[in-house]
Amino acid sequence: MALCWVGGAGRWAERARRLPWRRFNRRCAADPRVIHSRRVIHRQGLEALSTSSSAGRFAQMFDELVAAAEGTSGAEAVGTWAKVEAAACARRLAAMVDVLDRRYAADGSEEREQWCLDNWHAVSAVLGAAQQVTSGAASNQLLIATALHDRLPRVAALFADGTVSHRVVTAMVWRTALIKDPDAIRAVDEALASAVGEWKPMSAAKIEAAIDFWVDRFDGDALRRTQSQARSRSVEIASEDASGLASVWGTLFAHDAAALDRRIDAMARAVCDGDERTLDQRRADALGALANGADRLACRCGADECAAAAPETGVVIHVVAGADDIGFDDRTLDGAEPRRLPNKRIGQMTLAEALSDPPPTGRAPARPGVMMGGPVLSAAMLGRLACQARIEKIVHPGDAAPEPRYLPSQALADFIRCRDLTCRFPGCDHPADRSDIDHTIPYPIGPTQASNLKCLCRKHRLLKIFWGGSDGWRDRQLCDGRVIWTAPSGQTYTTRPGSWLLFPTLCLPTASVSTRNAVRSDGSTRTDFR
């Protein structure tokens, strides 16, 4: 196999964004008045689905919706089953909120709120694994569920009844997210619940406009806040004294700011350990280097042999491909589009001939590759990348003995990342080249070898450490790279390496794991067997 590196590396940072109302409710959970206020709201909305009597009423209502849908056909069946789908989705979101509230009610939850992976992250991981989606997707769903639960109870009741679709409910949640006044959100909730029944089929833009009408009527600041901030974006640079320094501040679009943050962070971290500047100082210098047209921050260690002192272009992109599949150079990627019917002029073609696709060119001469954290790349793209890439061979370790250290060698680390391609937690797609390499059986009891190593993103590695144990998340790895996860609830999930389908030879079994004695602090030994 071959690992192609095209250009420099950067950091992918995930920032969990939580809407302010849920954080406020958690912080004030000890206040009886706040709890009473929440319960009043919950009885009107999704909280009703958690009580036994209301759950029975929901089950009866749901059965009635299903019975009504079963006797329909054609377009009528589509509409009635859409109501069933909405009601089921409402029940799913209510169950997600119930899992979150149980976590907050558990012993020690207040302390865990101070953890890097707090209660919200732990619940998102459980919900993501249960639905076979990423933790980020589950967190997004949980945000919508808690918003309905706490802020839009009347809309939530219509959602549970199948009257409102998930698409409309999601739009309501996000278009009302900036409302801070409790009275205003209550008025908007009542207005939307009353008005939504009269809405005709509308496009997404018209639905948002209809929601914004009520938001603007009861809390105009919430609608205008984003618009005014976007219009006021700017960047200002001022040098106000003789210190030789200047201040830079500004407001950017979020996607541009994320790209800038990732870029300067990658530049700041590219220098060697001999550079005495702090990370903040290197980030500031990296911004200056960008302003001067440089694509890399020069290292200030002073060593002539420092590789970081030499200029380099671009960012590193890791592409995994078969060794025999990277020599194909497709010249058709350049030049003008070929004529569809070379024997006819445009005036002689029918409309169908003029709009038809070019004839197929046949099967690709080589297998595709895959970019870590990106898409599958065709053979033609691989050939183009190979012209400017550094190619390194990936060696399958086979029955190689464990390495006598905690950190794997570069060759073993490259194999693990190319085999896994992504984080190995259920549903996570964080790229392997920006993930940690984790010992399934902790070192030194577990060896440093392929059958005991896998890629985990920093979040899910912390989840394993702090939310693991006999009553938490547990993992077991097989020789072919499969990892069997056991959730705190006892459910099991098996994840396969990302190369399982693309490069199956990377998933051939490696040497089985044999554990060794671990010395306790009191001098005794303990041996774990897997």
N, C-alpha and C positions, 0 to 999 in steps of 0.2 A: 504494500500500500504506500501511498505518498501523502505527505502533508505539505501543502503549498502555503507559504506565507507571502501575502501581498501587502506590502507596506507596513506601520507602527501600531500599538495596542492602547486601548483606552478602558475606562471603567464604566460599567453599566450599573447605575445606582437606581434602586427602586425606592421611591418615597411614598409611604402609605399616607393617603390623604383622607382624613376623616372629617365629616361635617360637624359643625360645632355643637349642635343640639345634643348628640349622644354623649359627647365628652362632658357636657354640663350635667346631664342626668347622672352619669357615673360619679362625678365628683360630688354631687349633692345627694347621693343615695342614702346617706345617714340622716338626712333631714326629714323628719316625719311629714312635714308639710309638702315637701317636694314629692315624696313617695305617694302621698294621697292624691296630689294633683296628677301624677302619671297614671295612677290606677283609674282615675275618672276618665282620662283620655283613652286608656286601653280598653275599657269596657265598650267604648263606642266603635272600636276598630278591630285590628287583628288580635288583640288580647282576648277578645271574646272566643276565638277559636281554641284557646288553650284550656278553657274551663270545661268541665265534664258535660254540663247541660248544654252549653253553647256548641260544644263539639258534636253533641248528638243532633242538634238542630242543623248544623252545617252538613253532617252526614246525610240527613234526610233531604236537605236542599240539593246536595250534590247528586244523590240518587234520583231525585226528580229531574234534574237537568240531563242526566245520562239516559233516563227512560224516555224523555222527550226527544232526545237526539237519535235514539235507536230506531224510532219509527219514521225517520225522514230520509230523503234521498236528494241528490242533485245539489243545487245551490242552497236549498233550505238546510240540508244536512251540514254544509260547510258552516253556515251561520250558527246553528245550534251546537255543533261540536266546538266552535270557537268559544262559546260561553263556558262549555265544560272545561276547555283548556285554561281559560282565565281563572275559573274557580279553583282548579287544581294548582295553578301557579300561586294563587293567593295562599292556599294551604301550605305549599312548600315554603314560601317566604315567612309565614307565621311560624313554621317549625324551626326555621333558621334563627328567628328572634328568640324562640324558646331555648335553643341551645346556648345562645349568647347569654341570656338571663340566668340560666343554670350555672354557667361559668362564673358570672359575677357573684352569684349567691354561694359559691363553693368557698370553703375555708382557704384563707391565704390569697384570695383574689385581689384584695386591696394592695398587698405587697407586690403581686405580680404586675400590677399596673405600672410599676417603676422599671420593669424589665425591658430589655431591648426588644424581645419578643413577648409582648404583653398578652392579656386575655384575648384581645381582638385578633391578633395574629394567630394565636393557638386555635381559636374557633374557626377562622378562615381556612386554616390548614385542614381541619377535620371536615368542614363542609366541602372544600374543594376535592378532597379525596373521595368523599361519598358520592359526588356528582361527576367525578372524572374530569374535572376542569382545574385550571390553575388556581392557586391561592389568591392571586390578584383578581381573577374573575369572581371567585366566591366572595371576596371582600367587597367588590362592587355590588353584587347582589345583596349582601348584608347591609350595605349603606341604603339601598332602596327599601329593604325590609324594615330597617329601623326608622326610616323617614315616614313610611306609612304608619308604623306602629306608634310613633310619638307625635307626629306633626299633622298628618292627614288622615285621621281616623274615619271620617265620613267617606272619603274617597276609598279607603281600605275596605269599608263595608260593602260598597258597590263592587269593588274588585272581587271580593269573596263571593258575591252573588252572581258573578259572571257578566255584569252589566258593562264593565269597563275592561278593555284589553290591557295586556301587559305593556304594549307599546305606548298607549296613552298614559298609563300610570307612571311609567318611567319618565316621560316628558314632564308630567306634573311635578314629580319629585325634583328633577334638576332645575326646572324653571322657577321653582319656589325656594330653592336652596339658600338664597341670600336674604330671605326675610328673617329678621331678627326679633321683631316685636311679637310676643305671644298672641296678643289680641289680633294683630294683622294676619298671622298665619291661620288662626282659628276662623276669621272671617273669609279668607281665601278658600279654606277647606270647605266651608259651608256653601260658598258661591259656586265652586267647581262641582261639588256633588249635586247641586241643584241644576246646574247648566248642562252637565255632560250628557244627560238623557236627551236633550234637544239637539245635540250636535249631529249633523249629517256626516257622511263619509268625507273625510278631508285629508289633504296631504300633510306631511310632517310639518311643513312650514306654516300651514294654516292652523294646525293644532297648537303649535307653539305660540302663534299670534293670539289665538283665543285664550290661552292660559295667561299670556302676558297682559291681556286686557284686564283680567281680574287682579293680577299682581300689581299692575300700575294703579288700579283704582283704590286698592287698600294699602299699598305700600310702594309708592312710586320710587322710593330710593333703591329698593331691591332691583328693579328693572334697569334703572339708570346707572347703578353703581358700576356694572361691567362695561357699559357703553362709554361712560365718562373716563374710566380708567384706560380703556383701549385708545380712545382719542387723545389722551394726554401722555402717551408713551413718548419717551425721549431719552437721550443720553447727554449728560453734561460733564465737562472736564474743566476743573478750575485749579489754578496754582495761586494760592492766596498769600504765601509767605516766601522767604528766601531759603527754605530748608532743602530745596531741590526736589521736593515731592509734590505730587498733585493728587487731587481727589477725583474719583470717577464714580458717578452714580447714574442710574437710569432705570427705565421700565421697558421691558421687551415683551414680545409675545412669549408665552410659556414654552413653546417648542424651540424657539430660537435661543431662549435662555438655557434650556436643557442641553442643547447642542454646544453652546459656549462653555457651560460648566464642565461638560464631559471632555471637551477639547483641552481646556487649560489644565484640568486635573491630570489628564494623560500626559501632557507635556511636563507637568511638575513632577510626576512620579517616574519619569524616564531617566533621571540622572542617577548616578551611583551613590552608594552609602557614604562616600567620602565628601560629598557636598554638604557643607555646614549650614546651609540655609534651611529654615523651617519650611513646612509644607505651605503655609500661608504666604511666606516670602517668595517661594518658587512659583506659586500660582500667580502672584502679582507680576513677577518677572516674565512668566509665560504669556500673560496678556500683552506686555510690552513687546515680546518677541513676535507675537502675531501682528502687532501694529507695524513692525518693521519688516514684515514680509517673510519672516522665518517660519518654518514648520516644525521646529524642534528647539527646545530650551537647552542651551549649552551648559554642560556640567562645569562647576567651578571647583572641582577637587584638585586640580593642578597636575594630575598625572597625565603624562604623554600617551600612555597606552590605554587610557579610558575610552571605551567604545562609545560612551554617551557624549563625548566631546565632539565627535564627528557629526556633521549634518545628515539628516535622514528625511525622506519625504513620505508623506501619507501616514495612514494608520494601518496596523497589522490586521489582516483578515485571514482567518484560518479556514482553509478549504481542504476537505478530505476527498480523495479520488483514488481510483485504481491506478497502479503504476503503468499499466498499458493503455490508459484512457486519456492521457494528458498530452499526447503528441499530435493530436488532430487539430489542424488549423483551418477553420472554415472561412474562406475568402468571401463568402456570400454575406458576411456580417457587414461588409462595407459596400459602398456604391449605391447606385439608384435601384429602386424596386424593379425587378424584371417584368417585362410585358406579359400579361396573362395569355393573350392570343397573338403570338408574333406574326401570324399570317393575315391578320385583319387590322385595318385602321379603325380608330375610334368611331368614325362615322358609319362604319359597316357593322358594328357590334350591336346586338340587342341590349336592352337594359340589364337583363339577367347576366349576359356575358361580361358587360362592363363592371358589374358589381360582384362578380364571382371571385372566389379566392384563387390564388395561384395553385397550379397543380402540386400535389404532394411530392416531396423530394425523396421519399422512401425512409427506411429505418436509419436511425443515427448510427454512424460507424463505430461509436464507442459508448460506453455506459456513462450516465451522468455522475456528477459529484455533488457534494453538499457543503454549503457554507455554515460554519458553526454560528448559530443564532440567526441564520438567514435561510434563503430558499434553496431548493435543489437547482443545480447549475447544469445546463445541457452540455453535451460533448463539445459543441462549438464554443461555448463560453469558457470551458476548461482549457481548450487549446489557446484561446486568446490570453487567459490569465497566466498560462505556463510560460508565455513569452517574457513576462516581467516578474515572475515569482522565483523565490528561493525554494527548492524542492528538497524535502527530507524524507527518507524512507522510514516507515513505521514497521517495527519488527514485533511479531507476535511472540510473547514470552514463552509460550508452550509450557513445559514442565520445569522452567527455571526455578532455582531455589530462592527463598525469600532474601531480600536485601537487608543487610545488617544495620539498618538505621531507620529513623522515623520518616524522614523525607524521602520519597522515591527518587530514583535517578531520573535524569531528563528523558532518557529513552522510555522508561516505564511510565512516567507521567504523560508523555506524548501518546503512548498506547492507550492509557486509561481515558484520556480526553477524546481521542478519535473513536474509541469503542462506544463511549457513552453519548457523546455529542451534546447532551443537555444534562441538567440536574436530574438525579434519579428519583426524587420524591414524586409521588403520584400526581400527575397533572402539571408538573412544573416544566417549563421550556426554557429556563435560564441557560444561556450558552455555556458549554463545558469549559471553554477557554477563559471564562470569567468566573468560574466556580472553584471551590476548594476541593482538594482530594481528601476524602474521608476514609478512615479505617473502620470497616463495618464492626469487627471485633477490636476494641480499642487497643492501641499499642501501649505497652510491649507484650500484652497477652496475645493479641492478634498480630500476625506478621505483616511486613510490608511486601506484599505480593499481589498480583493481579486479581486473584480470587477473593481478596479481602479489601480491595480498594474500589472506590466509586466516586463520582463527582456529585457534590452537593453544593448548591448555592449557599451563601453565607446565612441567609434567613433560615433555610431548612436544616442547616448544620446546627445552628443555635437551637432550633426546635428540637432536634434529636438530643442535644445536650441537656437543655433545661426542662423540656417537656417529655423526656424519655423515662425509662425505668420500667419496673414491673407493672405499674398501672398507667403508663404513658405510651408513647410511640416506641416500637421495637422493630428492628430490621434484621434480616437474615439474607446472606448473599450466596448464590450458587456459583459453581465453577464456570458456567457459561455466561456469567455477568448478570443474570436475572437477580432482582432484589425483591424479597417478600416482606412487605411492611404490614405490621399489625397496629391498628389504631387503638386509642384508649378504650373504645367501645368493644373491642375484640374483633372487629371486621378486618379482613386481610385484603391487601392489594398487591398485585405483582406487576412490577415495571420491568420492561425489557430494555436493553441498551438501544440507543438511537440508531446504531448501525445494524440492527438485527435484520432488517429487510434490505438495506442499501449495500452493506458490506458484510455479509454473513461470515466470512472467514475471520473477521475480527472477534466474533463471538464463539469461536471454537473453544472448548474447555481448556482452562489453564490448570496448573497444579493445585490440588486440593489444599485446604487450610489445615495446618496442624498448630494447636496452641501450645503455649509454654507456661511454665510456672511464673507467677507474679509474687514478688516479695512484699508482704505487708509491712507497715511501720513498726509492728512489734517483733519483726524478725521471722514470723511464720510465713508459709507459702500458700498460694491458692492457685489452682489450675482450672481453667474453664475449657470445656470441650464443646465443639459445635458440630 
